[in-house]
Structure formats: structure tokens, C-alpha cells
């Protein structure tokens, strides 16, 4: 038995969480294939302490499982702990994350998508794009966060890329790389991951759940209704205004854009086009319109960054005018903004699919300039790239721009933002249900094993504290 792929996932002020997998063979490297059938059940034990030679405390997870998830709780803030995860007395080896030449990977992907290169070139190149170093996804030592000062105001869950209706994960072009999907007899993986996410968000006490785009695979009416049904298990879908009790806020992603074709003709037409918008049949999201919600003094602003016929993002003039009016009317109001496409130049440079994949540069820079004149904006949440990544803008340096990994595949989860009077703490959580753990591990083998290097992100991308005034 080989305990492997150990990830240090979540770090809060009083806890951390680890996941790993037990298999009958050693961990597959780059180019490795499907490994779900190699699972070996074992126990889940984490030994930890405040000195590397004194791991005198023990946390136990579920026994007799192959997909392990252990939360270590009751810790002291701002304290360094050492740990070892093991199954049946055998230490788990960390997942290795090669440092990739993102531009080289993007160039290969672009060539395959355009038909210039054959798919086999991507497979051959998978082992060639590391820049010669790697890091462990679990270093064996962790320092808990220091919580922000002041009273707690609100906890918001940030999530995106649910993709209800999708059946094949990890594709770049049709049929390649070899896709991953649910095993026969299992529910579709988007449903598995959505259900697990919603249960965890409720268990961990979020007041508001934001589903930031790509609710569906291709906005077919049946999938739109199904996505609505999943989200309403947490709370009613809100169209903004003052929120009472729990609520779900949503935005439109590129997969949710209006489509053409006979299968969409029963949905409302988009004026002046041959497109039909099925998303509005279940969600209060008129195309290219922003909206705001207010709760406990915090303004939550949802943007529609989806284009009509492309994967990239834009903000059209009428929506910009509405955003500008809203921010200028209350520039110091504590504000969390969400829109599907990433904004910053740093995000654009790191986009494997190229700069056209994120928010267009003109819209991005104009939005950043609006933020620079609105000191109350403290966080902008994006999805789309399926990765955890925190970037900054020289135009609006007071804003953290946070991309959150997809719900529907590895690492498969959501980010909780705990807002206090004196700042906020962000923590990424993997969905913890047994079926979600199994699918997360299986889908980590996407892209010939490169997927975790692109999507997991660094500890500081996933878990961090920002100290600043968050009061109105």
C-alpha cells in the first residue's frame, strides 16, 4: 500500500486540513493515467505538534477509506505546527507540483486547438514544460493564520464553475486529452461536487453563497433548471437588494452565454441576434447587467462579463455606466465584487489559453480605475481559469483579486471569506463528502498529471488574512 498525493489544503487561524490517497502502486508521475481502480482502503491518522521531533498529538479521520480527508482543529492562531499524515503506519508522500513554463504550455495548447499541431504533440510535450523544479503540495509544516481584528461581520462562500450537464472533464479539443468522467452507475460528477459543496458551505456557517459563473455546461434549459435546483438546497436565489437570512447570488459565465441552435429556441431570444438565452428562465441575470446586494453593511456587487460568442470576457458600456454610478454614489462602502473572468494583467499573462481568455484589457483597466477611486472595494472574485490564484493591480493596489478553483474537478471546492471589522480571512476548502474526494483524486490526473500544478495554487493563494478597515 502506498499513501500518496498528500495535499495541505486549508489553513485557518485554528485549524488545517490534509487530503491524501492510498493506492496499490506508487504515485503516477507526469504522463500517468487513470488510477481510480487502484484504491486501497486504510485508516486516516495525522500526528502533529509544535516541534518536528515531538509529534505528540493525534487527529484521526474516517477509517477504512482510500480517499482521506482529515481536519486538525483546536489550534492556536499564528502558531507553527509540524505534522505527518499516515495510513496503517505508513507515511503519506506529498503530491509533487512541477513548476511549469505557463507560456510554453499555452503555446502548445493554442497550436492543438487551432489544428496546427497534432494532439500527440501535447502528450509528448507534457514532460518537457517543467522549468526544472517542483514543490511539495504538503511541506510537513504549517503556520496557522492570525485572524483579522474586530468583531465578525459576515461569512461569504465564493465558488464557481459548477458545469451542470458536463460529462467529460479535462478536454482541450474534442476527445483529447483522454477525458475523465463518472464511472458507470455513479451520478454525474458535476452533481456530486455541487451537492458536496453546498453541504459543506452550510456546515461551515456561510451566510451567503456566491456561484460566480459557469453554472452549466452549455446553458441548455434542462441543465439551467437543474443548477437552480442544486443551489436552492442552500437558500433562495437572490436578485439583489437587502438580504435577510441565507441567500445565493449568481453571475453568468461564458458557458452560460446565449446560444444558437434548435435546442435553445424555446428560450427567450436575444434582440437583434439569432441567439436564445436559457439562463434567464431560472436565474435573475439579464445579459450584461450588474446588480448589488447588501448584508450587514457589506455591498456585494455582481457583474456579467460574458461575451455573446466567445470564451473571453468584456463589460459593455451600459453596464460600465451602472458600475461607475454605483461606486461613485458610495465609494467608501465595504464592497466585494464578483464577475466570472479574471481582471489583472498578471492573470492575463498566466492564462494558459492566452490573454483573450480573460477580461479584455480595455475593460480590465477601466474597471481597475473605477476601483482606484472607490477605497471601499476590498476584494474582486473571479472564476473561469479553474485555479486558485491571488493577484494584485498597480492601478488599484488596495483590492485583492482572487481566482477560485472550480467546483467540478480537482481540487474541487470553495473559498470562505470571513469578514471582520478590521479585515478578512480567506480559506479554501476541498469538498469533503466521500464521493467528492474520490472524484477530486481521479480528476487530478487530467492533462497527463499536470492539472494540480495549474489549479491547486500556493498556500498563500488559497489561505490568507488581510488587515484593513471593513466598516461602513
VEXLO-472247 format. One record per residue (C-alpha): residue number from 0; chain; z, y, x. Coordinates in steps of 0.001 Angstrom, whole numbers. Layout:
NODE resi chain      pz      py      px
NODE  NUM     A       Z       Y       X
...
//
This chain:
NODE resi chain      pz      py      px
NODE    0     A       0       0       0
NODE    1     A    -962    3463    1262
NODE    2     A     778    6546    -215
NODE    3     A   -1718    9372     379
NODE    4     A   -3192   12736    -695
NODE    5     A     231   14416    -759
NODE    6     A     -59   17967   -2125
NODE    7     A    2613   20666   -2128
NODE    8     A    1558   22226   -5413
NODE    9     A    4169   24573   -6841
NODE   10     A    6778   26723   -5104
NODE   11     A    9127   28827   -7242
NODE   12     A   12407   30571   -6458
NODE   13     A   14441   27464   -7353
NODE   14     A   12017   24522   -7118
NODE   15     A    8927   22953   -5626
NODE   16     A    6612   20184   -6835
NODE   17     A    4728   17446   -4996
NODE   18     A    1969   15074   -6089
NODE   19     A     508   12021   -4335
NODE   20     A   -1365    8781   -4939
NODE   21     A    -669    5171   -3944
NODE   22     A   -3722    3003   -3217
NODE   23     A   -4559    -354   -1686
NODE   24     A   -6640    1224    1117
NODE   25     A   -6148    4258    3385
NODE   26     A   -7240    7700    2191
NODE   27     A  -11005    8193    1965
NODE   28     A  -12378   10935    4200
NODE   29     A  -15300   13247    3660
NODE   30     A  -18091   11288    2023
NODE   31     A  -15658    8841     437
NODE   32     A  -16391    7624   -3046
NODE   33     A  -14653    6784   -6308
NODE   34     A  -11119    5424   -5768
NODE   35     A   -9562    5118   -9234
NODE   36     A   -9764    1323   -9230
NODE   37     A   -7665    1122   -6027
NODE   38     A   -4437    2407   -7632
NODE   39     A   -1177     590   -6741
NODE   40     A    1994    1347   -8797
NODE   41     A    5146    2177   -6831
NODE   42     A    8252    4338   -7045
NODE   43     A    8364    8139   -6509
NODE   44     A   11019    9437   -4095
NODE   45     A   11411   12757   -2280
NODE   46     A   14080   13142     402
NODE   47     A   14868   16747    1311
NODE   48     A   17392   19031    2974
NODE   49     A   17790   22284    4882
NODE   50     A   17333   20682    8311
NODE   51     A   14433   18451    9444
NODE   52     A   16825   15803   10760
NODE   53     A   19076   15842    7700
NODE   54     A   17154   14975    4534
NODE   55     A   20363   14183    2705
NODE   56     A   19294   14928    -881
NODE   57     A   17050   12788   -3077
NODE   58     A   14819   13541   -6052
NODE   59     A   13165   10747   -7982
NODE   60     A   10150   10793  -10241
NODE   61     A    8751    8158  -12552
NODE   62     A    8858    4644  -11126
NODE   63     A    6034    2096  -11228
NODE   64     A    3200    4626  -11213
NODE   65     A     266    5214   -8857
NODE   66     A    -179    8927   -9663
NODE   67     A    3059   10581   -8592
NODE   68     A    4449   13974   -9624
NODE   69     A    7972   14982   -8579
NODE   70     A    9652   18342   -9239
NODE   71     A   12566   19188   -6954
NODE   72     A   14844   21600   -8815
NODE   73     A   18177   23389   -8423
NODE   74     A   17288   25020   -5082
NODE   75     A   18378   28360   -3617
NODE   76     A   15916   31281   -3564
NODE   77     A   14477   32355    -212
NODE   78     A   15657   29167    1492
NODE   79     A   13701   26823    3779
NODE   80     A   13731   23124    2916
NODE   81     A   12279   20116    4705
NODE   82     A   11066   17101    2770
NODE   83     A    9459   13668    2906
NODE   84     A    7738   12008     -52
NODE   85     A    7629    8232    -115
NODE   86     A    6805    5246   -2264
NODE   87     A    8544    1921   -1745
NODE   88     A    9953    3332    1502
NODE   89     A    6547    4288    2950
NODE   90     A    5993    7982    3710
NODE   91     A    3074    9638    1913
NODE   92     A     418   11159    4166
NODE   93     A    -723   14708    3352
NODE   94     A   -4150   15440    1952
NODE   95     A   -6304   16967    4705
NODE   96     A   -8238   20114    3837
NODE   97     A  -11116   20795    6251
NODE   98     A  -11812   24469    6907
NODE   99     A  -15332   24908    5610
NODE  100     A  -18157   27231    6534
NODE  101     A  -18485   28548    2982
NODE  102     A  -21729   30388    3653
NODE  103     A  -23324   27272    5146
NODE  104     A  -22181   25211    2159
NODE  105     A  -23513   27859    -206
NODE  106     A  -26880   27894    1529
NODE  107     A  -27189   24119    1178
NODE  108     A  -26199   24237   -2490
NODE  109     A  -28736   27017   -3120
NODE  110     A  -31519   25036   -1435
NODE  111     A  -30746   21943   -3509
NODE  112     A  -30588   23935   -6762
NODE  113     A  -33893   25668   -6055
NODE  114     A  -35622   22387   -5222
NODE  115     A  -36358   23419   -1638
NODE  116     A  -34071   20709    -279
NODE  117     A  -33578   17184   -1469
NODE  118     A  -30134   16184   -2767
NODE  119     A  -29761   13749     108
NODE  120     A  -29555   16735    2461
NODE  121     A  -26320   17811     784
NODE  122     A  -24816   14381    1316
NODE  123     A  -25868   14407    4976
NODE  124     A  -24519   17937    5427
NODE  125     A  -21114   17202    3866
NODE  126     A  -19737   16039    7198
NODE  127     A  -21355   18906    9133
NODE  128     A  -19905   22025    7481
NODE  129     A  -16324   21930    8740
NODE  130     A  -15629   24714   11237
NODE  131     A  -13744   22205   13341
NODE  132     A  -10227   22452   11971
NODE  133     A   -8226   21414    8953
NODE  134     A   -4795   21849    7462
NODE  135     A   -2376   19663    5562
NODE  136     A   -2004   20289    1844
NODE  137     A    1661   19397    2358
NODE  138     A    3258   20618    5613
NODE  139     A    6656   18946    5139
NODE  140     A    8494   22263    4987
NODE  141     A    8687   24886    2254
NODE  142     A   10490   28173    1697
NODE  143     A   11383   28967   -1885
NODE  144     A   10311   32348   -3209
NODE  145     A   12581   35319   -3704
NODE  146     A   12420   36345   -7364
NODE  147     A   11486   39928   -8286
NODE  148     A   14387   42223   -9124
NODE  149     A   15361   43351  -12595
NODE  150     A   15551   41719  -15994
NODE  151     A   12907   39226  -17112
NODE  152     A   10353   40793  -19480
NODE  153     A    7714   38159  -20226
NODE  154     A    6154   34885  -19044
NODE  155     A    2379   34564  -19385
NODE  156     A     324   31438  -18660
NODE  157     A   -3064   32035  -17032
NODE  158     A   -5718   29362  -17469
NODE  159     A   -9482   28990  -17631
NODE  160     A  -12455   26612  -17561
NODE  161     A  -11451   24075  -20188
NODE  162     A  -15111   22998  -20756
NODE  163     A  -14573   21109  -24021
NODE  164     A  -17623   18905  -24628
NODE  165     A  -18389   18269  -20948
NODE  166     A  -18900   14614  -19983
NODE  167     A  -19898   14826  -16306
NODE  168     A  -17839   16681  -13713
NODE  169     A  -18881   17765  -10232
NODE  170     A  -22617   18210  -10746
NODE  171     A  -24667   20724   -8767
NODE  172     A  -28070   19669  -10047
NODE  173     A  -28895   17152  -12731
NODE  174     A  -27415   13825  -11654
NODE  175     A  -26281   14997   -8217
NODE  176     A  -23865   14703   -6540
NODE  177     A  -22825   11499   -8310
NODE  178     A  -20819   12821  -11278
NODE  179     A  -17340   11801  -12298
NODE  180     A  -16385   11072  -15886
NODE  181     A  -13781    9423  -18077
NODE  182     A  -13536    5662  -17916
NODE  183     A  -14725    3651  -20952
NODE  184     A  -12103    3715  -23689
NODE  185     A  -10402    6847  -22365
NODE  186     A  -10536   10234  -24144
NODE  187     A  -12959   12793  -22689
NODE  188     A  -11341   14366  -19641
NODE  189     A  -11510   17971  -20971
NODE  190     A   -9412   16883  -23928
NODE  191     A   -6960   15021  -21682
NODE  192     A   -6499   18032  -19434
NODE  193     A   -6330   20591  -22266
NODE  194     A   -3660   18622  -24110
NODE  195     A   -1599   18192  -20936
NODE  196     A   -1888   21880  -20041
NODE  197     A    -785   23044  -23475
NODE  198     A    2224   20715  -23478
NODE  199     A    3338   21906  -20027
NODE  200     A    2865   25595  -20831
NODE  201     A    5074   25162  -23908
NODE  202     A    7684   23145  -21962
NODE  203     A    7910   25790  -19248
NODE  204     A    8535   28601  -21706
NODE  205     A    5416   30783  -21682
NODE  206     A    5257   33332  -24497
NODE  207     A    1505   33986  -24187
NODE  208     A   -1259   31575  -23144
NODE  209     A   -4456   33168  -21827
NODE  210     A   -7563   30970  -21806
NODE  211     A   -9899   33067  -19684
NODE  212     A  -13416   31843  -20421
NODE  213     A  -15465   28647  -20420
NODE  214     A  -13596   27281  -23383
NODE  215     A  -16577   24974  -23967
NODE  216     A  -19270   23172  -22002
NODE  217     A  -22249   24874  -23696
NODE  218     A  -20861   26636  -26810
NODE  219     A  -22064   24019  -29298
NODE  220     A  -20433   24553  -32663
NODE  221     A  -18538   21245  -32725
NODE  222     A  -17057   21960  -29280
NODE  223     A  -16149   25529  -30257
NODE  224     A  -14168   24192  -33223
NODE  225     A  -12535   21531  -31013
NODE  226     A  -11484   24112  -28399
NODE  227     A   -9937   26239  -31138
NODE  228     A   -8023   23228  -32419
NODE  229     A   -6589   22427  -28996
NODE  230     A   -5391   25972  -28366
NODE  231     A   -3793   26340  -31772
NODE  232     A   -1457   23497  -30830
NODE  233     A     301   26122  -28705
NODE  234     A      54   29128  -31036
NODE  235     A   -2376   31033  -33268
NODE  236     A   -5445   32598  -31638
NODE  237     A   -4883   36367  -31486
NODE  238     A   -7422   39187  -31658
NODE  239     A   -5017   41650  -30037
NODE  240     A   -2577   44222  -31323
NODE  241     A    1178   43776  -31126
NODE  242     A    2115   40148  -30582
NODE  243     A    5022   38594  -32450
NODE  244     A    6147   35185  -31272
NODE  245     A    3894   32945  -29200
NODE  246     A     183   33728  -29026
NODE  247     A   -3098   32596  -27463
NODE  248     A   -5524   35160  -26023
NODE  249     A   -9049   34156  -25034
NODE  250     A  -12151   35543  -23351
NODE  251     A  -15789   34494  -23168
NODE  252     A  -17127   32698  -20093
NODE  253     A  -20713   32079  -19055
NODE  254     A  -20657   28608  -20658
NODE  255     A  -19613   30237  -23943
NODE  256     A  -22523   32713  -23998
NODE  257     A  -25029   32756  -26894
NODE  258     A  -27671   30050  -26568
NODE  259     A  -31181   29343  -27796
NODE  260     A  -32415   26173  -29485
NODE  261     A  -32338   24379  -32804
NODE  262     A  -28799   23049  -32282
NODE  263     A  -27494   26645  -32362
NODE  264     A  -29465   28011  -35337
NODE  265     A  -26627   27546  -37821
NODE  266     A  -24604   30144  -35878
NODE  267     A  -24827   33957  -36181
NODE  268     A  -27927   35437  -34484
NODE  269     A  -27663   37998  -31684
NODE  270     A  -29576   41071  -32786
NODE  271     A  -32853   41686  -31011
NODE  272     A  -32879   38269  -29304
NODE  273     A  -33639   34629  -30076
NODE  274     A  -30029   33658  -29246
NODE  275     A  -27291   32388  -31545
NODE  276     A  -23577   32945  -30944
NODE  277     A  -21480   29957  -31974
NODE  278     A  -18306   31137  -30232
NODE  279     A  -17602   33791  -32860
NODE  280     A  -17390   31089  -35540
NODE  281     A  -13884   30215  -34264
NODE  282     A  -12848   32975  -31836
NODE  283     A  -12485   36763  -32394
NODE  284     A  -14693   37585  -29400
NODE  285     A  -17670   39810  -30279
NODE  286     A  -20064   39868  -27346
NODE  287     A  -19392   42469  -24586
NODE  288     A  -16296   43910  -26246
NODE  289     A  -12862   44397  -24703
NODE  290     A   -9576   44231  -26593
NODE  291     A   -5902   44780  -25916
NODE  292     A   -2662   43093  -26927
NODE  293     A     859   44419  -26434
NODE  294     A    4085   42490  -25991
NODE  295     A    7460   43603  -24596
NODE  296     A    5916   46773  -23141
NODE  297     A    3140   44901  -21294
NODE  298     A    -508   45602  -22092
NODE  299     A   -2833   42571  -21899
NODE  300     A   -6499   43561  -21698
NODE  301     A   -9287   41024  -22293
NODE  302     A  -12823   41672  -21027
NODE  303     A  -16131   39966  -21819
NODE  304     A  -18010   39644  -18521
NODE  305     A  -20571   37046  -19660
NODE  306     A  -24295   37763  -19451
NODE  307     A  -26795   36626  -22043
NODE  308     A  -28902   34287  -19885
NODE  309     A  -27197   33828  -16516
NODE  310     A  -24127   32308  -14873
NODE  311     A  -23164   35612  -13248
NODE  312     A  -21204   38418  -14837
NODE  313     A  -21630   42027  -15889
NODE  314     A  -19965   44712  -18012
NODE  315     A  -22309   46713  -20208
NODE  316     A  -21986   50470  -20769
NODE  317     A  -20314   50445  -24230
NODE  318     A  -17599   48094  -23006
NODE  319     A  -17065   50211  -19898
NODE  320     A  -16574   53267  -22078
NODE  321     A  -13941   51416  -24102
NODE  322     A  -12149   50212  -20932
NODE  323     A  -12170   53736  -19488
NODE  324     A  -10810   55258  -22697
NODE  325     A   -8026   52668  -22904
NODE  326     A   -6913   53053  -19293
NODE  327     A   -7099   56844  -19322
NODE  328     A   -5075   57020  -22521
NODE  329     A   -2130   55209  -20895
NODE  330     A   -2758   54979  -17149
NODE  331     A     803   54008  -16234
NODE  332     A    1262   51330  -18894
NODE  333     A    2013   47980  -17138
NODE  334     A   -1253   46087  -17576
NODE  335     A   -2562   42589  -16898
NODE  336     A   -6362   42369  -17234
NODE  337     A   -8338   39163  -17664
NODE  338     A  -12086   38517  -17531
NODE  339     A  -13954   35371  -16564
NODE  340     A  -15916   36499  -13479
NODE  341     A  -14197   37397  -10176
NODE  342     A  -14372   41044   -9108
NODE  343     A  -13707   41790   -5443
NODE  344     A  -16176   41896   -2554
NODE  345     A  -14062   39259    -833
NODE  346     A  -14532   36910   -3792
NODE  347     A  -18255   37617   -3791
NODE  348     A  -18598   36795     -90
NODE  349     A  -16763   33495    -603
NODE  350     A  -18719   32369   -3679
NODE  351     A  -20464   29113   -2807
NODE  352     A  -23124   29801   -5440
NODE  353     A  -23804   33273   -3985
NODE  354     A  -22878   36828   -4912
NODE  355     A  -24941   36671   -8111
NODE  356     A  -22431   34102   -9403
NODE  357     A  -19549   36607   -9758
NODE  358     A  -19329   40038  -11418
NODE  359     A  -22279   42171  -10306
NODE  360     A  -21316   44614   -7539
NODE  361     A  -22022   47760   -9572
NODE  362     A  -19754   46623  -12415
NODE  363     A  -17105   45398   -9981
NODE  364     A  -16879   48648   -8053
NODE  365     A  -16867   50735  -11217
NODE  366     A  -14027   48606  -12623
NODE  367     A  -12058   48934   -9385
NODE  368     A  -12454   52719   -9516
NODE  369     A  -11016   52723  -13045
NODE  370     A   -8075   50664  -11774
NODE  371     A   -7534   53102   -8890
NODE  372     A   -6843   55836  -11458
NODE  373     A   -4599   53571  -13558
NODE  374     A   -1483   52747  -11496
NODE  375     A     -87   50597  -14314
NODE  376     A   -2683   47848  -13733
NODE  377     A    -926   45255  -11590
NODE  378     A   -2922   42002  -11956
NODE  379     A   -6511   41000  -12729
NODE  380     A   -7024   37326  -13646
NODE  381     A  -10389   35572  -13223
NODE  382     A  -11702   32021  -13532
NODE  383     A  -15265   30741  -13049
NODE  384     A  -15000   29597   -9406
NODE  385     A  -12617   26723  -10291
NODE  386     A  -10424   27663   -7332
NODE  387     A   -7040   29238   -6628
NODE  388     A   -7680   32435   -4658
NODE  389     A   -5871   35771   -4364
NODE  390     A   -7871   38726   -3039
NODE  391     A   -7480   42493   -2787
NODE  392     A   -9611   45589   -3212
NODE  393     A   -9622   48572    -881
NODE  394     A  -10516   50714   -3894
NODE  395     A   -7538   49539   -5993
NODE  396     A   -5037   48155   -3453
NODE  397     A   -2170   48134   -5968
NODE  398     A   -3893   45373   -8004
NODE  399     A   -3731   41650   -7185
NODE  400     A   -6999   39897   -8075
NODE  401     A   -6182   36271   -8880
NODE  402     A   -8619   33428   -9475
NODE  403     A   -7005   30391  -11128
NODE  404     A   -8306   26836  -10719
NODE  405     A   -9991   25073  -13623
NODE  406     A   -8015   23187  -16230
NODE  407     A  -10614   20433  -16476
NODE  408     A  -10594   18953  -12947
NODE  409     A   -8632   18803   -9688
NODE  410     A   -6221   20445   -9124
NODE  411     A   -6148   20748  -12907
NODE  412     A   -3544   23170  -14133
NODE  413     A   -2489   26746  -14834
NODE  414     A    -530   29657  -13366
NODE  415     A    2683   31030  -14848
NODE  416     A    3320   34742  -14263
NODE  417     A    6995   35639  -14713
NODE  418     A    7125   39410  -15195
NODE  419     A   10365   41251  -14376
NODE  420     A   11254   44926  -14382
NODE  421     A   10868   45031  -10612
NODE  422     A    7765   42891  -10152
NODE  423     A    6398   39466  -10945
NODE  424     A    6268   35917   -9607
NODE  425     A    3161   33721   -9943
NODE  426     A    3351   29906   -9731
NODE  427     A     515   27396  -10069
NODE  428     A    1372   24115  -11827
NODE  429     A    -666   20937  -11999
NODE  430     A    -725   19423  -15479
NODE  431     A    1872   16685  -15348
NODE  432     A    1005   14138  -18074
NODE  433     A     187   10669  -16655
NODE  434     A   -3448   10725  -17818
NODE  435     A   -3885   14210  -16354
NODE  436     A   -2512   13071  -12999
NODE  437     A   -4954   10164  -12930
NODE  438     A   -7984   12311  -13743
NODE  439     A   -6938   15010  -11262
NODE  440     A   -6815   12444   -8470
NODE  441     A  -10155   10908   -9453
NODE  442     A  -11918   14261   -9652
NODE  443     A  -10552   15292   -6251
NODE  444     A  -13310   13078   -4786
NODE  445     A  -16053   15332   -6186
NODE  446     A  -18543   16878   -3786
NODE  447     A  -18130   13958   -1352
NODE  448     A  -14442   14741    -958
NODE  449     A  -14923   18466    -232
NODE  450     A  -13673   19573   -3648
NODE  451     A   -9971   20108   -2716
NODE  452     A  -10921   22267     275
NODE  453     A  -12744   24609   -2089
NODE  454     A  -10430   24585   -5116
NODE  455     A   -6772   23989   -4186
NODE  456     A   -6264   27257   -2302
NODE  457     A   -3470   28139      77
NODE  458     A     205   28193    -878
NODE  459     A      96   31993    -904
NODE  460     A   -2905   31980   -3249
NODE  461     A   -1009   29822   -5741
NODE  462     A    2619   30912   -5399
NODE  463     A    3794   34423   -4570
NODE  464     A    6092   37278   -5545
NODE  465     A    5082   40941   -5854
NODE  466     A    7756   43633   -5939
NODE  467     A    6769   46771   -7878
NODE  468     A    7801   48709  -10950
NODE  469     A    6616   46891  -14094
NODE  470     A    8289   49047  -16697
NODE  471     A    6759   51466  -19138
//
